[in-house]
């Protein structure tokens, strides 16, 4: 379940709440009790896990790959295997 950040428009109290995506947004401030909560927009913190996802997968190794090179003269974008010529 994701964490959502809230701020009370009356007292300024800020906090996080773990809620289902289908849950209604909170309305009442736990500090002052007034229905003045505003859901804040924040960067989502997520991490890709599982086979095939590694931190180094897309970092440059200092070597240029064949996809970094411009296509040869007259070869189009794909070396002649499509109608781009």
Backbone as a printed PyTorch tensor [residue, N CA C, xyz], in Angstrom:
tensor([[[  0.8480,  -1.1890,   0.0000],
         [  0.0000,   0.0000,   0.0000],
         [  0.8870,   1.2450,   0.0000]],

        [[  0.4820,   2.2430,  -0.7560],
         [  1.2880,   3.4640,  -0.8220],
         [  1.0710,   4.3770,   0.3810]],

        [[  2.0550,   5.2320,   0.6090],
         [  1.9520,   6.2710,   1.6290],
         [  1.5280,   7.5610,   0.9400]],

        [[  0.6250,   8.2910,   1.5820],
         [  0.1830,   9.5870,   1.0840],
         [  0.5240,  10.6360,   2.1230]],

        [[  0.9060,  11.8210,   1.6490],
         [  1.2270,  12.9220,   2.5470],
         [  0.0460,  13.8740,   2.6110]],

        [[ -0.2210,  14.3610,   3.8200],
         [ -1.3190,  15.3000,   4.0400],
         [ -0.8100,  16.5010,   4.8280]],

        [[ -1.4720,  17.6470,   4.6150],
         [ -1.2050,  18.8530,   5.4020],
         [ -2.5430,  19.4760,   5.7680]],

        [[ -2.6480,  19.9230,   7.0180],
         [ -3.8580,  20.6030,   7.4720],
         [ -3.7730,  22.0650,   7.0430]],

        [[ -4.8000,  22.5490,   6.3750],
         [ -4.8470,  23.9370,   5.9280],
         [ -5.0450,  24.8940,   7.0930]],

        [[ -5.5700,  24.4140,   8.2280],
         [ -5.7980,  25.2780,   9.3870],
         [ -4.5650,  25.3910,  10.2820]],

        [[ -4.0560,  24.2470,  10.7550],
         [ -2.9630,  24.2880,  11.7380],
         [ -1.5930,  24.0040,  11.1380]],

        [[ -1.5220,  23.5440,   9.8780],
         [ -0.2470,  23.2930,   9.2190],
         [  0.3860,  21.9520,   9.5450]],

        [[ -0.2910,  21.1120,  10.3140],
         [  0.2500,  19.7930,  10.6790],
         [  0.4230,  18.9540,   9.4120]],

        [[  1.6250,  18.3230,   9.2640],
         [  1.8990,  17.4400,   8.1330],
         [  2.1600,  16.0340,   8.6380]],

        [[  1.6580,  15.0400,   7.8850],
         [  1.8810,  13.6470,   8.2640],
         [  1.6920,  12.7560,   7.0530]],

        [[  2.1130,  11.5000,   7.1970],
         [  1.9380,  10.4900,   6.1560],
         [  0.9190,   9.4650,   6.6360]],

        [[  0.1650,   8.9200,   5.6900],
         [ -0.7980,   7.8740,   6.0160],
         [ -0.6930,   6.7710,   4.9630]],

        [[ -0.6640,   5.5300,   5.4180],
         [ -0.6440,   4.4010,   4.4990],
         [ -2.0950,   4.0440,   4.1900]],

        [[ -2.4540,   4.1140,   2.9060],
         [ -3.8310,   3.8600,   2.4860],
         [ -3.8320,   3.0650,   1.1940]],

        [[ -4.9220,   2.3520,   0.9840],
         [ -5.1400,   1.7060,  -0.3020],
         [ -5.4210,   2.7920,  -1.3290]],

        [[ -5.1080,   2.4980,  -2.5830],
         [ -5.3820,   3.4770,  -3.6350],
         [ -6.8780,   3.7220,  -3.7820]],

        [[ -7.6900,   2.7560,  -3.4070],
         [ -9.1390,   2.8840,  -3.5340],
         [ -9.7780,   3.5960,  -2.3410]],

        [[ -9.0080,   3.8510,  -1.2650],
         [ -9.5490,   4.5360,  -0.0810],
         [ -9.8440,   6.0000,  -0.3850]],

        [[-10.8640,   6.5350,   0.2630],
         [-11.1760,   7.9560,   0.1590],
         [-10.0750,   8.7580,   0.8660]],

        [[ -9.7600,   9.9510,   0.3550],
         [ -8.7640,  10.7910,   1.0290],
         [ -9.2280,  11.1550,   2.4390]],

        [[ -8.2690,  11.2970,   3.3500],
         [ -8.5960,  11.6940,   4.7170],
         [ -9.0640,  13.1420,   4.7160]],

        [[ -9.9280,  13.4880,   5.6580],
         [-10.4750,  14.8400,   5.7260],
         [-10.1780,  15.5300,   7.0450]],

        [[-10.2130,  14.7850,   8.1570],
         [-10.0730,  15.3840,   9.4880],
         [ -8.6330,  15.3340,   9.9760]],

        [[ -8.1310,  16.4760,  10.4330],
         [ -6.7690,  16.5870,  10.9460],
         [ -6.6700,  15.8820,  12.2950]],

        [[ -5.6480,  15.0210,  12.4950],
         [ -5.5080,  14.3460,  13.7810],
         [ -5.0450,  15.2880,  14.8990]],

        [[ -4.4990,  16.4580,  14.5700],
         [ -4.0410,  17.4180,  15.5830],
         [ -5.1640,  18.3260,  16.0600]],

        [[ -5.8000,  19.0250,  15.1270],
         [ -6.8180,  20.0090,  15.5210],
         [ -8.2460,  19.5010,  15.3520]],

        [[ -8.4450,  18.3960,  14.6230],
         [ -9.7690,  17.8110,  14.4550],
         [-10.6340,  18.4600,  13.3920]],

        [[-10.1360,  19.5000,  12.7320],
         [-10.9320,  20.1950,  11.7220],
         [-10.8320,  19.4730,  10.3760]],

        [[-11.8990,  19.5270,   9.5680],
         [-11.8920,  18.8760,   8.2450],
         [-11.1670,  19.7410,   7.1990]],

        [[ -9.8500,  19.9170,   7.3770],
         [ -9.1040,  20.8300,   6.5180],
         [ -7.8660,  20.1740,   5.9060]],

        [[ -7.8660,  18.8420,   5.7780],
         [ -6.6930,  18.1620,   5.2220],
         [ -6.6280,  18.3080,   3.7100]],

        [[ -5.4090,  18.4770,   3.2130],
         [ -5.1420,  18.5620,   1.7840],
         [ -4.1060,  17.4950,   1.4690]],

        [[ -4.3820,  16.6780,   0.4520],
         [ -3.4220,  15.6510,   0.0350],
         [ -2.3270,  16.3360,  -0.7610]],

        [[ -1.0790,  16.0830,  -0.3790],
         [  0.0630,  16.7000,  -1.0440],
         [  0.5420,  15.8270,  -2.1970]],

        [[  1.1150,  16.4600,  -3.1860],
         [  1.7140,  15.7410,  -4.3070],
         [  3.1980,  15.5950,  -3.9800]],

        [[  3.6910,  14.3850,  -4.0150],
         [  5.0990,  14.1540,  -3.7140],
         [  5.6530,  13.0930,  -4.6550]],

        [[  6.9580,  13.0220,  -4.7250],
         [  7.6100,  12.0310,  -5.5760],
         [  7.3830,  10.6450,  -5.0030]],

        [[  7.0520,   9.7340,  -5.8670],
         [  6.8340,   8.3590,  -5.4270],
         [  8.1720,   7.6770,  -5.2190]],

        [[  8.3360,   7.0400,  -4.1030],
         [  9.5540,   6.2820,  -3.8540],
         [  9.2870,   4.8220,  -4.1530]],

        [[  9.8920,   4.3200,  -5.2200],
         [  9.6980,   2.9120,  -5.5330],
         [ 11.0160,   2.3210,  -5.9980]],

        [[ 11.1000,   1.0330,  -5.9210],
         [ 12.3090,   0.3240,  -6.3170],
         [ 11.8940,  -0.8850,  -7.1340]],

        [[ 12.5340,  -1.0390,  -8.2890],
         [ 12.2460,  -2.1960,  -9.1240],
         [ 13.0020,  -3.3900,  -8.5690]],

        [[ 12.2830,  -4.4710,  -8.3320],
         [ 12.8990,  -5.6690,  -7.7840],
         [ 12.5920,  -6.8510,  -8.6810]],

        [[ 13.4080,  -7.8760,  -8.5630],
         [ 13.1830,  -9.0840,  -9.3360],
         [ 14.2650,  -9.2870, -10.3720]],

        [[ 14.2010, -10.3880, -11.0460],
         [ 15.2030, -10.7210, -12.0450],
         [ 15.2260,  -9.7340, -13.1890]],

        [[ 16.4230,  -9.3090, -13.5900],
         [ 16.5610,  -8.4410, -14.7370],
         [ 16.6120,  -6.9660, -14.4240]],

        [[ 16.3130,  -6.5440, -13.2160],
         [ 16.3470,  -5.1300, -12.8720],
         [ 17.5470,  -4.8760, -11.9710]],

        [[ 18.5280,  -4.2120, -12.5180],
         [ 19.7260,  -3.9080, -11.7550],
         [ 20.0480,  -2.4320, -11.8950]],

        [[ 20.6280,  -1.8690, -10.8820],
         [ 20.9710,  -0.4500, -10.8730],
         [ 21.9100,  -0.0970, -12.0180]],

        [[ 22.7490,  -1.0240, -12.4060],
         [ 23.7560,  -0.7500, -13.4270],
         [ 23.2930,  -1.0550, -14.8510]],

        [[ 22.0800,  -1.4890, -15.0430],
         [ 21.6130,  -1.8750, -16.3770],
         [ 21.7180,  -0.7590, -17.4070]],

        [[ 21.4420,   0.4660, -17.0310],
         [ 21.3820,   1.5440, -18.0000],
         [ 22.4390,   2.6080, -17.7800]],

        [[ 23.4250,   2.3330, -16.9640],
         [ 24.5030,   3.2920, -16.7640],
         [ 25.5450,   3.1060, -17.8470]],

        [[ 26.1550,   4.1940, -18.2650],
         [ 27.1720,   4.1370, -19.3040],
         [ 28.4140,   3.4060, -18.8270]],

        [[ 28.9900,   2.6000, -19.6910],
         [ 30.1900,   1.8550, -19.3350],
         [ 31.4320,   2.4970, -19.9460]],

        [[ 31.2550,   3.6290, -20.6420],
         [ 32.3830,   4.2750, -21.2810],
         [ 32.5670,   3.8240, -22.7190]],

        [[ 31.9950,   2.7000, -23.0970],
         [ 32.0730,   2.1940, -24.4640],
         [ 30.7920,   2.5860, -25.1880]],

        [[ 30.9060,   2.9260, -26.4570],
         [ 29.6990,   3.2430, -27.2120],
         [ 29.1680,   1.9630, -27.8370]],

        [[ 27.8870,   1.8040, -27.7570],
         [ 27.2630,   0.6140, -28.3380],
         [ 26.9070,   0.8940, -29.7870]],

        [[ 26.4860,  -0.1220, -30.5030],
         [ 26.1300,   0.0570, -31.9090],
         [ 24.9180,   0.9550, -32.0700]],

        [[ 24.0660,   1.0480, -31.0420],
         [ 22.8910,   1.9070, -31.1380],
         [ 23.2740,   3.3720, -30.9900]],

        [[ 24.4870,   3.6700, -30.4700],
         [ 24.9290,   5.0470, -30.3310],
         [ 25.4750,   5.6070, -31.6390]],

        [[ 25.8180,   4.7440, -32.5780],
         [ 26.4380,   5.1700, -33.8280],
         [ 25.3680,   5.5570, -34.8340]],

        [[ 25.6930,   6.5300, -35.6660],
         [ 24.7750,   6.9360, -36.7260],
         [ 24.7350,   5.8510, -37.7920]],

        [[ 23.6010,   5.6470, -38.4750],
         [ 23.5360,   4.6460, -39.5280],
         [ 24.4610,   5.0210, -40.6790]],

        [[ 24.9520,   4.0310, -41.3640],
         [ 25.8510,   4.2510, -42.4940],
         [ 25.1110,   4.9650, -43.6110]],

        [[ 25.8450,   5.6700, -44.4130],
         [ 25.2700,   6.4280, -45.5310],
         [ 24.4110,   5.5280, -46.4100]],

        [[ 23.1750,   5.9100, -46.6700],
         [ 22.2950,   5.1640, -47.5510],
         [ 21.6830,   3.9200, -46.9360]],

        [[ 21.9360,   3.6710, -45.6660],
         [ 21.3940,   2.4580, -45.0580],
         [ 20.1030,   2.6980, -44.3110]],

        [[ 19.6390,   3.9430, -44.2070],
         [ 18.4160,   4.2350, -43.4770],
         [ 18.6020,   4.0460, -41.9880]],

        [[ 17.5420,   3.9560, -41.2580],
         [ 17.6310,   3.8400, -39.8040],
         [ 17.8890,   2.4090, -39.3520]],

        [[ 17.6430,   1.4500, -40.1970],
         [ 17.7060,   0.0600, -39.7490],
         [ 18.5900,  -0.8140, -40.6050]],

        [[ 19.4270,  -0.2320, -41.4420],
         [ 20.3240,  -1.0490, -42.2570],
         [ 19.6780,  -1.6280, -43.4930]],

        [[ 18.5520,  -1.0690, -43.9190],
         [ 17.9380,  -1.5030, -45.1570],
         [ 16.8190,  -2.5110, -45.0130]],

        [[ 16.3710,  -2.7990, -43.7860],
         [ 15.3190,  -3.8020, -43.6270],
         [ 13.9270,  -3.1940, -43.5330]],

        [[ 13.8010,  -1.8740, -43.8130],
         [ 12.4680,  -1.2600, -43.8370],
         [ 12.4080,  -0.2490, -44.9730]],

        [[ 11.3290,   0.4850, -45.0540],
         [ 11.1170,   1.4150, -46.1690],
         [ 11.5910,   2.8290, -45.8400]],

        [[ 12.5300,   2.9800, -44.9160],
         [ 12.9710,   4.3210, -44.5120],
         [ 14.0170,   4.9130, -45.4420]],

        [[ 14.5030,   4.1560, -46.3860],
         [ 15.5830,   4.6430, -47.2610],
         [ 15.1010,   5.6270, -48.2760]]])
